[in-house]
Amino acid sequence: MNDNCTLRWDCGSAKVMAMGALLTDVIFELPDRRLVSPLHKAPWLGKDLPPDTPPLLAHLQGEWPCVPFGAPPEAPLDGAWRGLHPKPVRQPHGYGANHPWILTQDSPNMVTARIDYPNNSPIASLSRQVRGRPGEAALDITLEIRVRCATQVPVGLHPVFRLPEAVGAARLILGRHGKIWSYPSDSGGVSAFEYREPVATFEDLANGAFDPLNLPYRAASETLLLLADTEGQVSLQNNAENYRATLTWDAEALPSLMLWISNMGRQSTPWQGQHLALGLEPVCAPFDLGQAMIGPETPLAKAGTKTAVSIHPDTPWRTHYAIGVGPCAVPFA
């Protein structure tokens, strides 16, 4: 079994790791020959960590699929979520995110990864393919889920992007979306925004105190938000390095976008107040509250937002998404 496979094509290179099928070490070449590496690596990689650290956390970097999507808190939920009880999980974001996959190098610019789930899981297997797009600074990715019995499962994709160190040196560029939901529990650090019921705009969220689309923030914080009813595109414009990274996905399959704004707000090990990154996570899930929270009783479900995908053993569930970069003045499409 390969520990990792390297992709190379005319506009870039990348690596797929066996652990979690993590996509990392992505380097895109722009038309002006500049090399851009938009994805994040945690600052503790390669360091000794407590033995009970989940493998996903120990290897945190790049992008990976989450089935089931969830790393629920142990703290009680707040607001309209009060009285609902997510269940802690041993493996954040699912079995596949914490175990090695079988990798196959299909061609110099394409890698396929597959993992079988334990026999007692309703999920039978995951497979994904990562392909460098010829002639473009872009990666095309597919995910397939097979199940043993008809089931509903929260699903998410988990790209994590680098942020520049200077306050406000990057800008989040959003497509059309619906309500903005605040995370209803402890995010692991102080959120940049007070918890409130869903709002329509980011201006409503920040009450005019600052522009929440300019990143990173001045004050240390750890913020989770969920944007409902997205159109399947989001960009991060890194003004410090003059490029724009864009993520596109199928919004019918994954209608929401979870924002993980990790602004050096987590103080526990291994975070140590040093983790700066932006997770742009397309999901069909109730935040990352997990399998126990996909029922009709959650505020998201009551508002008409899907929180799980339905999969039948006769019909694998598939989705496609892409990550690409371009200069700031030329959006990637």
Secondary structure, 3 states (H helix, E strand, C coil): CCCEEEEEECCEEEEEECECCCEEEEEEECCCCCEECCECECCCCCCCCCCCCCHHHHCCECECEECCCCCCCCCCCCHHHCCCCCCCCCCCCCHHHHCECEEEEEECCEEEEEEECCCCCCEEEEEEEEEECCCCCEEEEEEEEEECCCEEECEEECCEECCCCCCCCEEEEECCCCCEEECCCCCCCCCCCCCCCCECCHHHHHCCCCCCCEECCCCCEEEEEEECCCCCEEEEEECCCCEEEEEEECCCCCCEEEEEEEEECCCCCCCCCCCEEEEEEEEECCCCCCHHHCCCCCHHHHCCCCCCEEEECCECEEEEEEEEEECCCCCCC
